[in-house]
Amino acid sequence: MSSTHPSQVSVEIPLQVEAVVKTYRQGQSDVTALNGIDLTVRRGEFVAIMGASGSGKSTLLHALAGLTDVDSGCVRIDGQDLAKLSDTQLTRFRGQRIGLVFQAFNLIPSLSAEDNIRLPAAATAQLDQKVHDLLERLGMLPRRTHKPEALSGGEQQRIAIARALICDPAILLADEPTGSLDSVSGQEICQLLRTLCDDQQRTLVMVTHEPHVAMWADRVVVLKDGKQLAAFTNSQLHDPQEVATNYQQALRPAAEYVL
């Protein structure tokens, strides 16, 4: 009987979530933010997690990033069970294997665009070329010396994405990445993320509550009250109405979907 080498598994399945539960204490009662979540994401797949405020989607993303401990279940990134890492090991692993993009761009105001990108990376002979290549791919080469205050919101998010990619992570996690942007800039960022998945086989999990953002994903996972209600596959038409219809159907008690 043959077995699959762990490194082979991690290459093809950068993310595995098994029966994850997370409960918070609020006053005299417990609130279950995540209730038995299962999710597998394959290499090069773009998955959107949709849900209303309080559905557990941001808690799930924080658990995937190792920013929130889970009470039970397992989160594996690139084959590594995050719960088995010490705080120091987890910080190092997150910096090397997990790329994070947030609604707030979190750029350092005193640093140029290119120096913000360099920030998480070790100084190597290849670093300057990697920064140049990312700036070029993201259309930001002419803006490389500008500080964040001189960049538009969309440009700042592009730099934040480049910073998240500089260490060549196994997975990119994005929490409402278009939330601070106007509709045009938001769609440009979505298109950029889609291109990264298609052209570079980047693996991406994105939290959003907007159908016109989720439509760029390959698959949409719907959460409500910490539970995983459904998942559906998007067409290649990138149609927000289609996503909105499928999302509303998933929220109906009688609707049944299979992940």
DASUL-V836382 format. One record per pair of residues at least 6 apart in sequence whose C-alpha atoms are under 7 Angstrom apart, sorted by the first residue. I is the first residue (numbers start at 1). J is the second residue. D is the distance in Angstrom with one decimal. If there is no record, write none. Layout:
I | J | D
I | J | D
This chain:
6 | 79 | 6.7
9 | 79 | 6.7
10 | 78 | 4.3
10 | 79 | 4.6
11 | 43 | 6.8
11 | 78 | 6.7
12 | 42 | 5.7
12 | 43 | 5.0
13 | 41 | 6.0
13 | 42 | 4.5
13 | 43 | 5.7
13 | 78 | 6.9
14 | 41 | 6.6
14 | 42 | 6.2
14 | 43 | 6.0
14 | 77 | 5.4
14 | 78 | 4.3
14 | 79 | 6.8
14 | 170 | 6.1
14 | 171 | 6.5
15 | 40 | 5.8
15 | 41 | 5.2
15 | 76 | 5.7
15 | 77 | 4.9
15 | 78 | 6.3
16 | 39 | 5.9
16 | 40 | 4.6
16 | 41 | 6.6
16 | 75 | 5.9
16 | 76 | 5.1
16 | 77 | 6.7
17 | 37 | 6.9
17 | 38 | 5.1
17 | 39 | 4.8
17 | 40 | 6.2
17 | 74 | 5.8
17 | 75 | 4.7
17 | 76 | 6.4
18 | 37 | 6.4
18 | 38 | 4.6
18 | 39 | 6.7
18 | 73 | 5.5
18 | 74 | 5.1
18 | 75 | 6.6
19 | 36 | 4.1
19 | 37 | 4.9
19 | 38 | 5.3
19 | 73 | 4.7
19 | 74 | 6.8
20 | 34 | 6.7
20 | 35 | 6.6
20 | 36 | 4.8
20 | 37 | 4.9
20 | 38 | 6.8
20 | 70 | 6.7
20 | 72 | 5.7
20 | 73 | 4.1
20 | 74 | 6.1
21 | 34 | 4.9
21 | 35 | 4.8
21 | 36 | 5.2
21 | 37 | 6.9
21 | 70 | 6.0
21 | 71 | 5.6
21 | 72 | 5.3
21 | 73 | 6.3
22 | 32 | 6.0
22 | 33 | 5.6
22 | 34 | 4.9
22 | 35 | 6.8
22 | 70 | 5.1
22 | 71 | 5.2
23 | 30 | 6.4
23 | 31 | 5.5
23 | 32 | 4.2
23 | 33 | 5.6
23 | 34 | 6.9
23 | 71 | 7.0
24 | 30 | 5.7
24 | 31 | 5.2
24 | 32 | 6.3
24 | 33 | 7.0
25 | 31 | 6.2
32 | 226 | 6.7
33 | 56 | 5.2
33 | 59 | 7.0
33 | 225 | 6.9
33 | 226 | 4.9
34 | 56 | 5.9
34 | 226 | 4.1
34 | 227 | 6.3
35 | 226 | 5.2
35 | 227 | 5.3
36 | 227 | 6.9
37 | 227 | 6.6
37 | 228 | 6.2
43 | 201 | 6.6
43 | 202 | 7.0
43 | 203 | 5.4
44 | 197 | 5.4
44 | 201 | 4.0
44 | 202 | 4.8
44 | 203 | 4.4
45 | 197 | 6.7
45 | 203 | 5.1
45 | 204 | 6.4
45 | 218 | 6.6
46 | 197 | 6.7
46 | 203 | 6.0
46 | 204 | 4.7
46 | 205 | 6.0
46 | 217 | 4.9
46 | 218 | 5.3
46 | 219 | 6.7
47 | 204 | 6.2
47 | 205 | 4.8
47 | 206 | 6.3
47 | 217 | 5.4
47 | 218 | 5.9
47 | 219 | 5.0
47 | 220 | 5.8
48 | 205 | 5.8
48 | 206 | 4.8
48 | 207 | 5.8
48 | 208 | 6.8
48 | 214 | 5.6
48 | 217 | 5.8
48 | 219 | 6.3
48 | 220 | 4.8
48 | 221 | 6.2
49 | 57 | 6.4
49 | 206 | 6.1
49 | 207 | 4.7
49 | 208 | 6.2
49 | 220 | 5.8
49 | 221 | 4.8
49 | 222 | 6.0
50 | 57 | 6.9
50 | 207 | 6.2
50 | 208 | 5.3
50 | 209 | 5.1
50 | 220 | 6.8
50 | 221 | 6.1
50 | 222 | 4.9
50 | 223 | 6.2
51 | 57 | 6.5
51 | 209 | 5.6
51 | 222 | 5.8
51 | 223 | 5.1
51 | 224 | 6.1
52 | 209 | 6.2
54 | 225 | 6.7
55 | 223 | 5.7
55 | 224 | 4.5
55 | 225 | 4.6
55 | 226 | 5.3
56 | 223 | 6.8
56 | 225 | 6.5
56 | 226 | 4.8
57 | 207 | 6.3
57 | 223 | 6.7
58 | 175 | 6.9
58 | 207 | 6.7
62 | 68 | 5.4
63 | 69 | 6.2
63 | 70 | 6.7
64 | 75 | 6.4
65 | 94 | 6.9
65 | 98 | 6.8
66 | 82 | 6.5
74 | 81 | 6.6
75 | 81 | 5.7
75 | 82 | 6.0
76 | 82 | 6.1
78 | 170 | 6.2
82 | 90 | 6.9
95 | 120 | 6.8
96 | 167 | 5.7
96 | 169 | 6.0
97 | 169 | 4.1
97 | 170 | 5.0
97 | 171 | 6.8
98 | 169 | 5.0
98 | 170 | 6.1
98 | 171 | 5.4
98 | 172 | 6.0
99 | 164 | 4.3
99 | 165 | 6.1
99 | 169 | 5.6
99 | 171 | 6.2
99 | 172 | 4.5
99 | 173 | 6.0
100 | 164 | 5.5
100 | 172 | 6.0
100 | 173 | 5.0
100 | 174 | 6.0
101 | 160 | 6.4
101 | 161 | 6.2
101 | 164 | 6.6
101 | 173 | 6.2
101 | 174 | 4.6
101 | 175 | 6.3
101 | 177 | 6.4
102 | 174 | 5.8
102 | 175 | 4.9
102 | 176 | 6.4
102 | 177 | 5.4
103 | 175 | 6.1
103 | 176 | 5.2
103 | 177 | 4.6
103 | 178 | 6.4
103 | 179 | 5.5
103 | 180 | 6.0
104 | 180 | 7.0
105 | 156 | 6.4
105 | 157 | 5.8
105 | 160 | 5.9
107 | 116 | 6.4
107 | 148 | 6.8
107 | 160 | 6.9
108 | 116 | 6.5
109 | 147 | 6.4
109 | 148 | 5.7
109 | 149 | 6.9
110 | 147 | 6.7
111 | 147 | 5.8
112 | 144 | 6.8
112 | 145 | 5.1
112 | 146 | 5.2
112 | 147 | 4.3
112 | 148 | 7.0
113 | 144 | 5.1
113 | 145 | 5.9
113 | 146 | 5.7
113 | 147 | 5.7
113 | 148 | 6.7
113 | 159 | 6.3
114 | 131 | 6.7
114 | 144 | 5.2
114 | 145 | 6.5
116 | 163 | 6.7
117 | 131 | 6.9
117 | 159 | 6.5
117 | 162 | 6.0
117 | 163 | 4.0
117 | 166 | 6.8
118 | 131 | 7.0
118 | 163 | 6.8
121 | 166 | 6.6
121 | 167 | 6.0
134 | 162 | 6.0
135 | 141 | 4.8
138 | 158 | 6.5
148 | 156 | 6.3
153 | 181 | 6.0
154 | 181 | 6.5
154 | 185 | 5.2
171 | 202 | 6.9
171 | 203 | 5.0
171 | 204 | 5.8
172 | 203 | 6.1
172 | 204 | 4.7
172 | 205 | 6.4
173 | 204 | 5.9
173 | 205 | 5.0
173 | 206 | 5.9
174 | 205 | 6.3
174 | 206 | 4.5
174 | 207 | 6.3
175 | 206 | 5.8
175 | 207 | 4.9
175 | 208 | 7.0
176 | 207 | 5.5
176 | 208 | 5.1
178 | 186 | 4.8
190 | 213 | 6.6
190 | 216 | 6.5
194 | 216 | 6.4
196 | 202 | 5.8
197 | 203 | 6.3
208 | 214 | 6.7
211 | 240 | 5.1
211 | 243 | 5.6
211 | 244 | 5.5
212 | 240 | 4.6
214 | 220 | 6.9
215 | 234 | 6.6
215 | 238 | 5.0
215 | 239 | 6.0
215 | 240 | 5.6
215 | 243 | 6.0
216 | 238 | 5.7
217 | 234 | 6.8
218 | 233 | 5.9
218 | 234 | 5.5
219 | 231 | 6.8
219 | 232 | 5.7
219 | 233 | 4.4
219 | 234 | 5.8
220 | 231 | 5.4
220 | 232 | 5.4
220 | 233 | 6.3
221 | 230 | 5.9
221 | 231 | 4.3
221 | 232 | 6.8
222 | 228 | 6.0
222 | 229 | 5.6
222 | 230 | 5.3
222 | 231 | 6.0
223 | 229 | 5.7
229 | 250 | 6.5
230 | 250 | 5.9
230 | 257 | 5.2
230 | 258 | 6.6
230 | 259 | 6.5
231 | 257 | 6.6
231 | 258 | 6.9
231 | 259 | 5.4
249 | 255 | 6.3
